[in-house]
């Protein structure tokens, strides 16, 4: 049996994974319910999978943060403590991330192998281009979108599904957090 692979991403209503300008983390909309839910979600045993770009961004962001910043929320600290595979042809070990290894080669081959070998579920937070390719190859079991109540038309960064294939989505879970944030979990299927 193969391990379940979840593509976990934060999004503005208009489909951006982040924003520039004066937006803060979580677009300033996080609340205690979201943070507790994220900590519980990352409290489960799992293996993280990152592309090189996302790994570098997380490592740089964490290195520049302080203990008091929202970058160091308990769920992020927990995510960083989970075993991780970084798919990269350019990075070399050791990485500035506990229990992380570099897997060289094509992401499709690496994740297909991980799905067969892993005894725990796989999760990727971010890694947009890698996860778009994995979805197109049928290697993503769940797309978990945490939708924040903002539109970042002028300052939006990183369109989540730009250049992606067409997919039909089956809604398998949904919840509202802090009365304003939607978490939607879908099973994707390539649209014929």
C-alpha positions as MATLAB code, in Angstrom:
seq = 'XXXXXXXXXXXXXXXXXXXXXXXXXXXXXXXXXXXXXXXXXXXXXXXXXXXXXXXXXXXXXXXXXXXXXXXXXXXXXXXXXXXXXXXXXXXXXXXXXXXXXXXXXXXXXXXXXXXXXXXXXXXXXXXXXXXXXXXXXXXXXXXXXXXXXXXXXXXXXXXXXXXXXXXXXXXXXXXXXXXXXXXXXXXXXXXX';
ca = [
       0.000    0.000    0.000;
       1.362    3.412   -0.841;
       1.583    6.332    1.556;
      -0.926    9.163    1.166;
       0.542   12.375   -0.251;
      -1.026   15.732    0.726;
      -0.273   19.031   -1.007;
      -0.943   21.584    1.752;
      -1.092   25.248    0.762;
      -2.245   28.625    2.087;
      -4.155   30.800   -0.391;
      -5.761   34.187   -0.800;
      -9.231   34.160   -2.369;
      -7.659   35.089   -5.709;
      -5.253   32.142   -5.659;
      -1.967   33.573   -4.423;
       0.270   31.709   -1.970;
       1.640   34.930   -0.483;
       1.690   38.704   -0.783;
       4.157   41.550   -0.707;
       3.471   45.061    0.481;
       2.445   45.491    4.101;
       0.778   42.072    4.486;
       2.027   39.988    7.403;
       2.130   36.210    7.734;
      -1.269   34.555    7.294;
      -2.321   37.902    5.781;
      -2.864   38.975    9.418;
      -5.985   36.785    9.714;
      -4.722   33.939   11.915;
      -6.486   33.192   15.148;
      -6.190   30.689   17.978;
      -8.388   28.089   16.284;
      -6.278   28.048   13.104;
      -3.025   27.837   15.055;
      -4.300   25.010   17.304;
      -5.637   23.116   14.276;
      -2.312   23.448   12.437;
      -0.410   22.218   15.500;
      -2.700   19.168   15.779;
      -2.361   18.509   12.042;
       1.424   18.572   12.234;
       1.394   16.621   15.509;
       0.687   13.452   13.535;
       3.619   11.361   12.350;
       4.396   12.151    8.727;
       7.260   12.965    6.365;
       7.577   16.405    4.841;
       8.523   16.766    1.172;
       9.891   20.060   -0.143;
      11.287   21.324   -3.399;
      14.615   23.152   -3.203;
      13.096   26.636   -3.613;
      10.582   26.159   -0.775;
      13.186   24.569    1.480;
      15.510   27.563    0.939;
      12.665   30.016    1.613;
      11.651   28.249    4.854;
      15.255   27.912    6.064;
      15.979   31.597    5.339;
      12.707   32.779    6.915;
      13.309   30.736   10.076;
      16.942   31.845   10.349;
      15.878   35.508   10.165;
      12.998   35.144   12.645;
      12.879   35.569   16.401;
      11.255   33.331   18.994;
       8.390   35.846   19.276;
       7.582   36.149   15.572;
       4.635   34.342   13.981;
       7.173   32.503   11.814;
       7.971   30.450   14.919;
       4.401   29.424   15.696;
       4.344   26.022   17.432;
       3.031   24.238   14.335;
       5.977   25.569   12.278;
       8.402   24.392   14.950;
       6.697   20.990   14.859;
       6.838   20.887   11.035;
      10.567   21.596   11.202;
      11.066   18.691   13.629;
       9.420   16.139   11.319;
      11.561   14.016    9.011;
      11.871   15.746    5.643;
      12.967   14.964    2.120;
      14.154   17.883   -0.008;
      14.012   17.145   -3.726;
      16.945   18.921   -5.337;
      19.723   18.508   -7.843;
      21.620   21.497   -6.454;
      21.479   21.261   -2.639;
      23.930   19.118   -0.691;
      23.785   17.706    2.819;
      24.001   18.617    5.586;
      20.966   20.884    5.476;
      20.100   23.477    8.101;
      17.022   21.439    9.057;
      16.908   18.635   11.603;
      16.292   15.174   10.127;
      16.259   16.356    6.502;
      17.816   14.529    3.591;
      18.359   15.551   -0.010;
      16.935   13.329   -2.728;
      18.486   14.077   -6.097;
      16.712   13.416   -9.336;
      13.295   14.043  -10.778;
      10.554   14.869   -8.248;
       8.145   12.432   -9.925;
      10.563    9.534   -9.391;
      11.492   10.613   -5.864;
       7.886   10.993   -4.696;
       6.743    7.784   -6.416;
       9.501    5.942   -4.533;
       8.655    7.692   -1.233;
       4.981    6.797   -1.622;
       5.928    3.118   -1.964;
       8.539    3.047    0.814;
       7.145    5.388    3.483;
       5.368    3.919    6.479;
       3.874    7.342    7.319;
       1.831    9.828    5.254;
       3.680   12.386    3.132;
       2.917   16.117    3.247;
       4.246   19.080    1.322;
       3.554   22.637    2.433;
       4.163   24.979   -0.489;
       6.550   23.721   -3.204;
       4.110   24.951   -5.845;
       5.768   23.985   -9.126;
       6.800   20.582   -7.793;
       3.289   19.849   -6.542;
       1.661   20.975   -9.799;
       3.845   18.422  -11.619;
       3.052   15.741   -9.027;
      -0.677   16.417   -9.417;
      -0.433   16.085  -13.202;
       1.331   12.733  -12.705;
      -1.404   11.473  -10.347;
       0.883   11.382   -7.299;
      -1.137   13.767   -5.078;
      -3.941   12.153   -3.086;
      -5.168   15.244   -1.278;
      -5.013   18.980   -1.942;
      -5.511   20.881    1.325;
      -6.196   24.560    0.721;
      -6.405   26.935    3.676;
      -8.266   29.894    2.216;
      -7.735   33.256    3.878;
     -10.381   36.007    3.476;
      -8.269   38.411    1.427;
      -7.819   39.437   -2.191;
      -4.238   40.334   -3.060;
      -4.738   41.505   -6.615;
      -1.951   44.103   -6.534;
       0.474   42.500   -4.113;
      -0.142   38.784   -4.645;
       2.905   36.553   -5.013;
       3.162   32.976   -6.248;
      -0.004   31.993   -8.097;
      -0.668   28.553   -6.723;
      -2.086   26.847   -9.800;
      -0.577   28.981  -12.567;
       0.305   26.697  -15.464;
      -1.308   23.668  -13.820;
      -3.260   21.055  -15.727;
      -7.065   20.928  -15.414;
      -8.427   18.924  -12.480;
     -11.779   17.823  -11.166;
     -11.855   18.111   -7.367;
     -13.903   15.996   -4.988;
     -14.450   17.778   -1.659;
     -13.650   15.306    1.128;
     -13.307   17.627    4.159;
     -14.139   21.211    5.047;
     -14.050   23.380    8.147;
     -14.221   27.019    9.153;
     -11.542   28.259   11.538;
     -11.781   31.413   13.642;
     -15.096   32.213   11.923;
     -13.381   33.406    8.729;
     -10.738   30.986    7.379;
     -11.824   28.049    5.223;
      -9.923   24.786    5.087;
     -10.917   22.711    2.082;
      -9.513   19.251    1.388;
      -9.997   17.787   -2.075;
      -9.198   14.575   -3.914;
      -7.844   15.698   -7.304;
      -8.402   13.858  -10.595;
      -6.905   14.970  -13.875;
      -9.707   16.322  -16.066;
      -9.970   14.303  -19.293;
];
